[in-house]
Amino acid sequence: MSTAAVSRRGTAPGRKAMSARTESWLRIIAPVAVGAIVLGGWQFLVTVVGVSEYLLPSPASIATQFVEYLPSILSAMYITGMNALIGLLVGSILGIGLAALAANSRLVDGMSAPIVASIAVIPIVALAPVLNSMFGADSQFSRQAIAALATFVPVFINTLRGFRQTRAVHRDLMRVYAASPGQVLRTVTLPTAKPFIFTGIRIASSLAVISALVAEYFGGPRGGLGGLISTSAASSAYARAWAYVVASIVLGLLFYVATLALERLANRRGGGS
């Protein structure tokens, strides 16, 4: 009886390790399998069912165009990526800074609420041509500004929510210990708000790429992914346009994975300290 109990106790950790390993493998295999099924069905529709390539280019045609125009795709990804990255950095800094002020001042909080609400509903398709006219057709600033505006809202909202998670008793305790406002921010407020800040940045990373792409449709310097998608579609090169769309998806995923890795690195360092 006791031997069986010991045996069950010994196999329990092994089963947990196996289930964790199986779950990690399923997380990788499941999306790959779904993607393969979708691509296979897509190819079947074009080659067997007979859907016109004019309406829906096959994955094989898109892959061929992707390889053929790879230098152009990489150059366009760099241009769009830099615009999105600059917008993400500027929008995140402004969002975190204003959220810090709003969390500590009712006046700033009241003033910022309608401003943030207004920015959230600005249509990119209307703003992009206006900024292109203001700053010139050769400037990338309009795309970067639009990406920054798209980034600002989710970062501000999530950061402000994170700052408000700090309990008043913790702040009062720090004041009892004669901590300065900077010390309170560094030791209490920021660690509490950190998950919310990174959630906002992670959401904003995809929005920055999308906003930079959409802004490239409406004039300004050529060479970005959005402009090349528009040009390829206008010239009826639909497989090539889809290749640029795939590159846009890859770019958005790269931004998302980069922000996720940054969050895990920050959490690991915070836990280690």
Secondary structure as a PSIPRED ss2 file (coil, helix, strand):
# PSIPRED VFORMAT (PSIPRED V4.0)

   1 M C   1.000  0.000  0.000
   2 S H   0.000  1.000  0.000
   3 T H   0.000  1.000  0.000
   4 A H   0.000  1.000  0.000
   5 A H   0.000  1.000  0.000
   6 V H   0.000  1.000  0.000
   7 S H   0.000  1.000  0.000
   8 R H   0.000  1.000  0.000
   9 R H   0.000  1.000  0.000
  10 G H   0.000  1.000  0.000
  11 T H   0.000  1.000  0.000
  12 A H   0.000  1.000  0.000
  13 P H   0.000  1.000  0.000
  14 G H   0.000  1.000  0.000
  15 R H   0.000  1.000  0.000
  16 K H   0.000  1.000  0.000
  17 A H   0.000  1.000  0.000
  18 M H   0.000  1.000  0.000
  19 S H   0.000  1.000  0.000
  20 A H   0.000  1.000  0.000
  21 R H   0.000  1.000  0.000
  22 T H   0.000  1.000  0.000
  23 E H   0.000  1.000  0.000
  24 S H   0.000  1.000  0.000
  25 W H   0.000  1.000  0.000
  26 L H   0.000  1.000  0.000
  27 R H   0.000  1.000  0.000
  28 I H   0.000  1.000  0.000
  29 I H   0.000  1.000  0.000
  30 A H   0.000  1.000  0.000
  31 P H   0.000  1.000  0.000
  32 V H   0.000  1.000  0.000
  33 A H   0.000  1.000  0.000
  34 V H   0.000  1.000  0.000
  35 G H   0.000  1.000  0.000
  36 A H   0.000  1.000  0.000
  37 I H   0.000  1.000  0.000
  38 V H   0.000  1.000  0.000
  39 L H   0.000  1.000  0.000
  40 G H   0.000  1.000  0.000
  41 G H   0.000  1.000  0.000
  42 W H   0.000  1.000  0.000
  43 Q H   0.000  1.000  0.000
  44 F H   0.000  1.000  0.000
  45 L H   0.000  1.000  0.000
  46 V H   0.000  1.000  0.000
  47 T H   0.000  1.000  0.000
  48 V H   0.000  1.000  0.000
  49 V H   0.000  1.000  0.000
  50 G C   1.000  0.000  0.000
  51 V C   1.000  0.000  0.000
  52 S C   1.000  0.000  0.000
  53 E C   1.000  0.000  0.000
  54 Y C   1.000  0.000  0.000
  55 L C   1.000  0.000  0.000
  56 L C   1.000  0.000  0.000
  57 P C   1.000  0.000  0.000
  58 S C   1.000  0.000  0.000
  59 P H   0.000  1.000  0.000
  60 A H   0.000  1.000  0.000
  61 S H   0.000  1.000  0.000
  62 I H   0.000  1.000  0.000
  63 A H   0.000  1.000  0.000
  64 T H   0.000  1.000  0.000
  65 Q H   0.000  1.000  0.000
  66 F H   0.000  1.000  0.000
  67 V H   0.000  1.000  0.000
  68 E H   0.000  1.000  0.000
  69 Y C   1.000  0.000  0.000
  70 L H   0.000  1.000  0.000
  71 P H   0.000  1.000  0.000
  72 S H   0.000  1.000  0.000
  73 I H   0.000  1.000  0.000
  74 L H   0.000  1.000  0.000
  75 S H   0.000  1.000  0.000
  76 A H   0.000  1.000  0.000
  77 M H   0.000  1.000  0.000
  78 Y H   0.000  1.000  0.000
  79 I H   0.000  1.000  0.000
  80 T H   0.000  1.000  0.000
  81 G H   0.000  1.000  0.000
  82 M H   0.000  1.000  0.000
  83 N H   0.000  1.000  0.000
  84 A H   0.000  1.000  0.000
  85 L H   0.000  1.000  0.000
  86 I H   0.000  1.000  0.000
  87 G H   0.000  1.000  0.000
  88 L H   0.000  1.000  0.000
  89 L H   0.000  1.000  0.000
  90 V H   0.000  1.000  0.000
  91 G H   0.000  1.000  0.000
  92 S H   0.000  1.000  0.000
  93 I H   0.000  1.000  0.000
  94 L H   0.000  1.000  0.000
  95 G H   0.000  1.000  0.000
  96 I H   0.000  1.000  0.000
  97 G H   0.000  1.000  0.000
  98 L H   0.000  1.000  0.000
  99 A H   0.000  1.000  0.000
 100 A H   0.000  1.000  0.000
 101 L H   0.000  1.000  0.000
 102 A H   0.000  1.000  0.000
 103 A H   0.000  1.000  0.000
 104 N H   0.000  1.000  0.000
 105 S C   1.000  0.000  0.000
 106 R H   0.000  1.000  0.000
 107 L H   0.000  1.000  0.000
 108 V H   0.000  1.000  0.000
 109 D H   0.000  1.000  0.000
 110 G H   0.000  1.000  0.000
 111 M H   0.000  1.000  0.000
 112 S H   0.000  1.000  0.000
 113 A H   0.000  1.000  0.000
 114 P H   0.000  1.000  0.000
 115 I H   0.000  1.000  0.000
 116 V H   0.000  1.000  0.000
 117 A H   0.000  1.000  0.000
 118 S H   0.000  1.000  0.000
 119 I H   0.000  1.000  0.000
 120 A H   0.000  1.000  0.000
 121 V C   1.000  0.000  0.000
 122 I C   1.000  0.000  0.000
 123 P C   1.000  0.000  0.000
 124 I H   0.000  1.000  0.000
 125 V H   0.000  1.000  0.000
 126 A H   0.000  1.000  0.000
 127 L H   0.000  1.000  0.000
 128 A H   0.000  1.000  0.000
 129 P H   0.000  1.000  0.000
 130 V H   0.000  1.000  0.000
 131 L H   0.000  1.000  0.000
 132 N H   0.000  1.000  0.000
 133 S H   0.000  1.000  0.000
 134 M H   0.000  1.000  0.000
 135 F H   0.000  1.000  0.000
 136 G C   1.000  0.000  0.000
 137 A C   1.000  0.000  0.000
 138 D C   1.000  0.000  0.000
 139 S C   1.000  0.000  0.000
 140 Q C   1.000  0.000  0.000
 141 F H   0.000  1.000  0.000
 142 S H   0.000  1.000  0.000
 143 R H   0.000  1.000  0.000
 144 Q H   0.000  1.000  0.000
 145 A H   0.000  1.000  0.000
 146 I H   0.000  1.000  0.000
 147 A H   0.000  1.000  0.000
 148 A H   0.000  1.000  0.000
 149 L H   0.000  1.000  0.000
 150 A H   0.000  1.000  0.000
 151 T H   0.000  1.000  0.000
 152 F H   0.000  1.000  0.000
 153 V H   0.000  1.000  0.000
 154 P H   0.000  1.000  0.000
 155 V H   0.000  1.000  0.000
 156 F H   0.000  1.000  0.000
 157 I H   0.000  1.000  0.000
 158 N H   0.000  1.000  0.000
 159 T H   0.000  1.000  0.000
 160 L H   0.000  1.000  0.000
 161 R H   0.000  1.000  0.000
 162 G H   0.000  1.000  0.000
 163 F H   0.000  1.000  0.000
 164 R C   1.000  0.000  0.000
 165 Q C   1.000  0.000  0.000
 166 T C   1.000  0.000  0.000
 167 R C   1.000  0.000  0.000
 168 A H   0.000  1.000  0.000
 169 V H   0.000  1.000  0.000
 170 H H   0.000  1.000  0.000
 171 R H   0.000  1.000  0.000
 172 D H   0.000  1.000  0.000
 173 L H   0.000  1.000  0.000
 174 M H   0.000  1.000  0.000
 175 R H   0.000  1.000  0.000
 176 V H   0.000  1.000  0.000
 177 Y C   1.000  0.000  0.000
 178 A C   1.000  0.000  0.000
 179 A C   1.000  0.000  0.000
 180 S C   1.000  0.000  0.000
 181 P H   0.000  1.000  0.000
 182 G H   0.000  1.000  0.000
 183 Q H   0.000  1.000  0.000
 184 V H   0.000  1.000  0.000
 185 L H   0.000  1.000  0.000
 186 R H   0.000  1.000  0.000
 187 T H   0.000  1.000  0.000
 188 V H   0.000  1.000  0.000
 189 T H   0.000  1.000  0.000
 190 L H   0.000  1.000  0.000
 191 P H   0.000  1.000  0.000
 192 T H   0.000  1.000  0.000
 193 A H   0.000  1.000  0.000
 194 K H   0.000  1.000  0.000
 195 P H   0.000  1.000  0.000
 196 F H   0.000  1.000  0.000
 197 I H   0.000  1.000  0.000
 198 F H   0.000  1.000  0.000
 199 T H   0.000  1.000  0.000
 200 G H   0.000  1.000  0.000
 201 I H   0.000  1.000  0.000
 202 R H   0.000  1.000  0.000
 203 I H   0.000  1.000  0.000
 204 A H   0.000  1.000  0.000
 205 S H   0.000  1.000  0.000
 206 S H   0.000  1.000  0.000
 207 L H   0.000  1.000  0.000
 208 A H   0.000  1.000  0.000
 209 V H   0.000  1.000  0.000
 210 I H   0.000  1.000  0.000
 211 S H   0.000  1.000  0.000
 212 A H   0.000  1.000  0.000
 213 L H   0.000  1.000  0.000
 214 V H   0.000  1.000  0.000
 215 A H   0.000  1.000  0.000
 216 E C   1.000  0.000  0.000
 217 Y C   1.000  0.000  0.000
 218 F C   1.000  0.000  0.000
 219 G C   1.000  0.000  0.000
 220 G C   1.000  0.000  0.000
 221 P C   1.000  0.000  0.000
 222 R C   1.000  0.000  0.000
 223 G C   1.000  0.000  0.000
 224 G C   1.000  0.000  0.000
 225 L H   0.000  1.000  0.000
 226 G H   0.000  1.000  0.000
 227 G H   0.000  1.000  0.000
 228 L H   0.000  1.000  0.000
 229 I H   0.000  1.000  0.000
 230 S H   0.000  1.000  0.000
 231 T H   0.000  1.000  0.000
 232 S H   0.000  1.000  0.000
 233 A H   0.000  1.000  0.000
 234 A H   0.000  1.000  0.000
 235 S C   1.000  0.000  0.000
 236 S C   1.000  0.000  0.000
 237 A C   1.000  0.000  0.000
 238 Y H   0.000  1.000  0.000
 239 A H   0.000  1.000  0.000
 240 R H   0.000  1.000  0.000
 241 A H   0.000  1.000  0.000
 242 W H   0.000  1.000  0.000
 243 A H   0.000  1.000  0.000
 244 Y H   0.000  1.000  0.000
 245 V H   0.000  1.000  0.000
 246 V H   0.000  1.000  0.000
 247 A H   0.000  1.000  0.000
 248 S H   0.000  1.000  0.000
 249 I H   0.000  1.000  0.000
 250 V H   0.000  1.000  0.000
 251 L H   0.000  1.000  0.000
 252 G H   0.000  1.000  0.000
 253 L H   0.000  1.000  0.000
 254 L H   0.000  1.000  0.000
 255 F H   0.000  1.000  0.000
 256 Y H   0.000  1.000  0.000
 257 V H   0.000  1.000  0.000
 258 A H   0.000  1.000  0.000
 259 T H   0.000  1.000  0.000
 260 L H   0.000  1.000  0.000
 261 A H   0.000  1.000  0.000
 262 L H   0.000  1.000  0.000
 263 E H   0.000  1.000  0.000
 264 R H   0.000  1.000  0.000
 265 L H   0.000  1.000  0.000
 266 A H   0.000  1.000  0.000
 267 N H   0.000  1.000  0.000
 268 R H   0.000  1.000  0.000
 269 R H   0.000  1.000  0.000
 270 G H   0.000  1.000  0.000
 271 G H   0.000  1.000  0.000
 272 G H   0.000  1.000  0.000
 273 S C   1.000  0.000  0.000
